[in-house]
Amino acid sequence: MMEALRAEKVSKSYGRFSALKDVDLVVQRGERRAVIGPNGAGKSTLFNIIAGQRAPTRGQIYLDGRKTTGLRADQMWSCGLTRTFQRNQLFQGLSVWQNIELACAVRHRRQYTMPGADRRAAMQGEIADVLRQVHLSGRSATLVRNLAYGEQRQLELALALAGKPKILLLDEPTAGMSPAETQAMLSLMSGLSREITLLIVEHDMDVVFGLADSITVLHLGEVLAAGSPDEIQSNEKVREVYMGGRSA
């Protein structure tokens, strides 16, 4: 297997406060990696650094072996990394189709020089394919504000997929969902092509253990443990710090 993502000795300080301390993370191509930990563990800080939205105080980030430390978020997007956010970033007054169309148009303007008619035809097919992947084909004409919350989260994922990412960062993708919506999102994420590497921050342990190939646990800005779901479930330090001493 080949590495999709590597973080080496990544640290982030705000004055005397250390949000991250020498964090190492290696994610293989096609892997589903979860990052978990209590509130304040440094998960969001790590995500923001990987995505180019924060610069590390020390350490390096590599995508596909290329050093990307210091690149902006839009440059990381051009390198094949996209992300979702805890809060929806959608155009509420536009339709589902139009939201995805905007995301596709940005990528086409940056990456392709095909004539306008050819570009439009290519985009039509891409939009339909993304809608199918997120199970929203029947909602393409619906205004976003009229979607259920779970459907809006599915659309958020669709916008990320429209960028044709190699690496997809999912930040709390099931936050605020009902059990049924959570199960639907888990099924959707599990069905994504293994050509896309997933890195997910998630608090719902059923989602984590249902999706992840491997798990990294952060605590107070440091890596507490890393391993398979079974290894993490049986790790005494993880149970004490993250799960209150209970079995996962």
Secondary structure, 3 states (H helix, E strand, C coil): CCEEEEEEEEEEEECCEEEEEEEEEEEECCCEEEEECCCCCCHHHHHHHHCCCCCCCEEEEEECCEECCCCCHHHHHHCCEEECCCCCCCCCCCEHHHHHHHHHHHHHHHHCCCCHHHHHHHHHHHHHHHHHHCCCHHHCCCEHHHCCHHHHHHHHHHHHHHCCCCEEEEECCCCCCCHHHHHHHHHHHHCCCCCCEEEEECCCHHHHHHHCCEEEEEECCEEEEEECHHHHHCCHHHHHHCCCCCCC
